[in-house]
Amino acid sequence: MEYFRGELAQIPSHIHGMERLRRFNELLMESPVEQREALRAELENHLINMKKYEASDVDLGAPGCNGKVWYRIHGRKMPYKESPEYSPDETDLMFLNLINNDQSEYLFENRNLDFSYVMSGTAGDNGMAQRFRADLYFDMDHLALNMRRIEPEIRPFKSLNLHPEVAKALSQKYLKYGLTLVTGITGSGKSSTLDTIIDANNRSVESHIVIVASPVELVHTPVRSIVRHREVGRDVPSFREGVVQAMRQDPDMIVIGELRDDETIMSALEVTDSGHKTFSTLHTASAVESIDRIIGEVPVREQNRVRNRLADVITCVISQKLIPTLDGKRVLAKEVMLATPSVKAAIRNNNTSEIYQMLNEGAQLGMHTLEQDLKRLIEERVISQEEALNYANNKKRLKELLR
């Protein structure tokens, strides 16, 4: 960084905003390769620390971080005690050094860039490359960065603790079609759960799996299946286009990183309706909210048609949260819905409020509410009653269960 501090000092202070960032790009292009590599290594040192401190995310840059490096450790965001002090200009330059010219132009035009970052393996990682999901965005005319560490180890399917009927619904071996949603708020472990399900299918069935993601996080090694990874913005222009193209690629299973808009939702319903097994994620906190969100995302004139179509294709919804444990870590709590005839009828008839009670009474099929799962974790002395109430969707119902 010392080399670049001298160079930054030569850029006039009256140049700011986008023009200043473009000057930083020009500076990087003119800088010696070894200096750019040293700048990259400085950032990567903070990424290496993530494994040491068991951090899921790192944040730095722009006025919002106050010159510090911040980590999220077991759900808590905190500044790194030994963090160097960075000026916004220094972190701007550091971040632009991570991306190519096409990415920087996209960033300048859209004020945001999602991308994947791969760091060469270290001795502590047994030489394995480490992947990160990155989001680069603007804060008061400067660049801010969040990077999430992608765990290279995939959790075993058994660790999800799912009922055999639910496991069958998720497997191509037993059910060749249908839409499954893994939902939860940001940072709830949706991607990890989805990767576990993909891995289980990859190891058990000869098939063709197409993953459309923004960005691609964990890369699956083909075992018994062909596995294609298509990153939005790099391999395909959009989620919708990725799904449309996938239908021409003879897939058995299509994974859509996120149902972000009505076009992607309609594409997911179409591809599932055509006989494929489809998986995706939503930022919702419960199974009922997930159904309502999908229907609510499309124009009013389309909602009845989408409601009927969704009832036809929905297979399973897993809604999850990561709850702080008594030993200072986090544990998965989840709500599980299977598309029984009663659930499908409730969706068609716009009576989704009835589904919660169906989950409450569906234990024989592996269905349960989040509150029932929280009660289980309390009884197993994994989490406190206070934390359970903090994370419950229906606090009144949880209090009734705990009486």
N, C-alpha and C positions, 0 to 999 in steps of 0.2 A: 504493500500500500504506500510505502514511503515514496517510491518513484512517482506514483500517480498524484500524490499530494502536491508535489512541485508543479506538475503539469496542470492540475486543476486551478492552482493559484493564478495561472496566466490567463484564464478565461474571464473576461470582464464581468463584474458583478451585475451590471445593468442588463445583461442577457439572462433571461429566465424562462421558465415554462418549457414549452415544447422545443423552442429554438435552442435552449441550453442543453436539453437531452440529445438533440441531434448533434450538437458540438461534442458531447461526450462520446457518441458513436464514432464520429470522425477521429477523435483522439485515440480510441481503441484500435481503429483500423491502422493508424500510423504508429502504434506502439510495438516494441519488440515482442516477439512471441513468448520469450521467457518471462517477461513482465506480466503478460496476460495470464500465463500459466500460474505464476505466483499469486496473482489476484484471485484466480479461481481456487487455488489451494487454500487461501485464507478463508473463503466461504466454506469450503469443504471441511475444514477443521471444526466448524460449528455443527456440521451435519454428522461428523464422526462422534461428537459428544452426545448426540441424541440417543444412541444405543447405550452409552455409558450411564446416562441418567434416566433411562427408560422413558424417554420423551416421545410423544406421538407427533408433535408439531414444533416447528421453529418459526418465529416471526422476527423480522427486522426491517429497518428502513423507514424513511420519511419522518415527519415530526411526531407521529403517533407513538413511536417506540422510544422516543427521547434518547436516541443514540445508543440504546442497549440492544442486546440479543435476548429474546424471550423464548422460553420453552413451555410447552404444555406437558406436565408430568402427572400421570394418573388423574387426568381431568382438570388439574389446576394450572392456570397460566401464570407464569412467574418470570421475572428478569433473572438472567444468568449472573450470579454474584461476581464472577471473574471476567465479565464481558468487557472487551475494549470499547472505547467511546468512538462512535462513527458519526460524522456529519452527514446530513441528507445527500450532499453531493457525492460523498464517498460511497454510500450504499447504492445510489443511482448508477454509478459507474460499475460497481461490483455486479449488479443485477443484469445490466446490459451486456456484460461480458459473458453471461450464461447463454444468451440466445443469439440466433442468426439474424441476418438482415431482413428476411421475410417475416420472421416473428416480431422483430422490433417495429416494422411498418404496421403490422396488424395491431400491435399494442398501442402505437401512437394514434391509429385511426379509431379503435374501439375502446380505448382506455382500460383494457383488461386483457390478460392472456393466460389461459390455462395451458400448461405443458408438462410433459414428463421429463425428469432429469435422472440420468444414470451416472453413478459415481463408481469408479473402479474399486474392486474389492480390496480390503485391508487384511492384515494378518488376523485381526480379531474376528473378521467375517469369513475366515478360511479361504480368502481369495475370491469370494463370491461378490459380484457386482451388486450394489445397493440402489434400488429405485426409489424415487420420490415423486409425489404429485405436487405440482407447484401452481400457485396462482399469483400473478404479478399484476398490480393495480395501482391507481393513483391516489395520493393523499396530499392535498395542498400543493399541487404542482410537482411533487416528488413521487418516487416509486416506492411502494411497499411490497413485501414478499412474504407469503406463507408457503412453507414446504411441509408436506406430511410424509413421514417415513412409511414405506410399504414393507410390511413384514415379509421376508422372503420365504418363511416357513408357513405352509398352509395348515390350518388346524384340521385335525381328523374329523370326519363327518360325525362320529359318535359323540364328539364334544358338544355338539349342538343339542344333545339330549332330546331328540324328537321321537314322538310316538311312531311305531312301525307303519301305521296308516299314512302319516304325514311323510315319512321317508319314501314310501311307495309313490306318493303323488309327485315328489321331487325328482324321481328317477325315470330316465328314458326307458329303462328296462321294463318298467311296469306300466308307464303311461307315456304315450308317444306325443301327446299334444297338450295344449292348455297354457294359460298365462299364470305365472307365479310372481308375486311382488314381495320384495324385501324392503321394508320401510322403516323410517326412523329419522330423528333430527340429525343435523350435521354432527359427525364425530361419534355416532352410535354404533359403528362397526358394521354397517350395511355391506360395504365392499368385502370385508373379511368373510362374512357369512355367505355372500354370493360366490366368492372364490372357493369356499369349502364345498358348496353344492356343485360348481363346475368341475372341480377336481374329482369329486365322487363319481360323476357321470363319465369323465374322461378315463377313469380307471376301470369302469365297469361295463361300458358299452362301446361297440364299434360304430362310430358315427362321425358327423361333421359338425363341429361347433364353431359358430361365427360370433365373435365378441366385438360390438361397436361401442367405443368408450371415448370419453373426453375428460382427461387423457387416459391412455392405457396405463393401468397401475401394475398389478402383478402379471407377469408373463407365464402362461401355462406351457409346460413342456408336453408335447403329444405323447400319450401313453397307448391307449387303445383307440383314440379318436384323432382326427385331423382337428387342430385348433388354430383358427385364424384370429389375429388381433388387428382391428382396424381403428386407428385413432382419428377422431374428428379433427379436421383442419390439416392433417398430414396425409392420411390415406383415403379419406372420404370427406366431402364438404360439410355434411350435416348428419345428425342422427337419422332423420327421415330418409335421406339418400342412401345411407348405409343399410337401412332395413330394406328399402326397395331393391337395392343391388343384391343384397343377401338372398332374396327370393329367387334370383337367377343363378345362384351358386350351389344349388343342391344341398342346402343345409338340413340338419335334423334338429338342431337346437340353436336358437338365436338369443344372445344376451345383449340387451340394450342398456347402456350405462345408467340412463336416467330418463324418465318420462317428463320432459321439461315443458312441453307445449302441446297444443291440441293436434298439431300435425304429427308429432311423434306418437301421441296416444292413438290416433286413428291408424297409423302405420302398424303399431304393435297389435291392435285388434285385428287388422286385416291379415297380418302374417300368421297370427295364431289361428284365425278362422280358416286359413288355408291348410291347416293340418300340422303346424309346427309346434314344437315345445319352446316356449318363450319365457325369458326371465327379465325382470327389470327392477328398478328401485324408485321410490318416491320419498319426498321429505314430508312424511306424515307420522303422527304419533300412535295411531291405532288402526285396526282393520277397518272399522266403520268409516273413519275419516279418509282412509285410502280410497274406498269405493266412492264416497261423496266427492273427493277431490277429482278423480278421473271424470266423473260425469259433469262436475261443475266447470272443468277446464274447457269443455267444448261449447260452441254457440248453442243458445237455448233451443233453436230449431232442430238441432241434431241430438238433443239430450235423450229423447225417448228411444231413438234408434241405438244410441251408444249404450243406454241402460240395458236394452235387450241383448245387444251384442256382447256386452261385458258379462252378463249372466250366463251366456252360452259358453264363453271361453275361460272364465276365471277358474283356477284350480285351487290356489292356496295364497294366503297372505300371512307373512310373518312380520310383525311390527316389534321393534326391539329398542331397548335402552341399555346403556352401560351405567351401572349403579355403583357408587363408592362402597367398598367393603370395610368390614371392621378392622382389617389388617392394612388399610391404606391403599389398596389397589382397586380394581373395578371388576364387576362380574356382569354377565349378560342376563337380562330379564326380558322376557318376550311374551307377546300375545300371538296366538296361532288360530287362523281360521281356515277351514276346509270348505270347499264349495259343495255342500250337501244340497239335496233338492229344496230343503227349506230355505237355505241361504240364497240360492238362485231365485226362488220365488220372491223373497223379500227385496232383492235387487230389482227384479222386473217390475214389481208393484210399488216401487219407490217407498218401501217400508224399511229402510236400512236401520232405523232405530231399534228394530226387533232383533238385529243380529247379535247385539251384546249378550242378550239372555241366551241365545242359542250357543254362543261360545261358553257361557257360564255352565251350561248343562251338557256340553259335548265331550266330556272327558273320555268316554269310551272310544271316541274317534281321534283323540289326541288334541282336541281343541281346548283352549282355555283363555281367559282374559289376562291382561297384564297384572291385575290386582291379585288373581289367584297365584300367579308365578311369584309375585313379591311376597305373598304370605308364605309360600314354600321356602324362599330364601331366608326369611326371618326365622322360621321354625328350624332351619338347618344352621342357624347362627352364623350366616354369611354376611348379612347386612343388618343394620339397625332399623327399628321401627320408624324412627325419625326420618332416615333417608328414604325408606319405602314410601312414606307419606309425601315426601318432597317430590318423588318421581312418579307417583300414581297418576293415571289419567282421571280416575274416578275416586277421589279421596273418601267420599262418603261410603262408597261400596267397600273400600279397603278397611275402613274402621269397623264396618259391620262384620266383615270376615274375621277380624282380629278379636272380636268380643268373645 
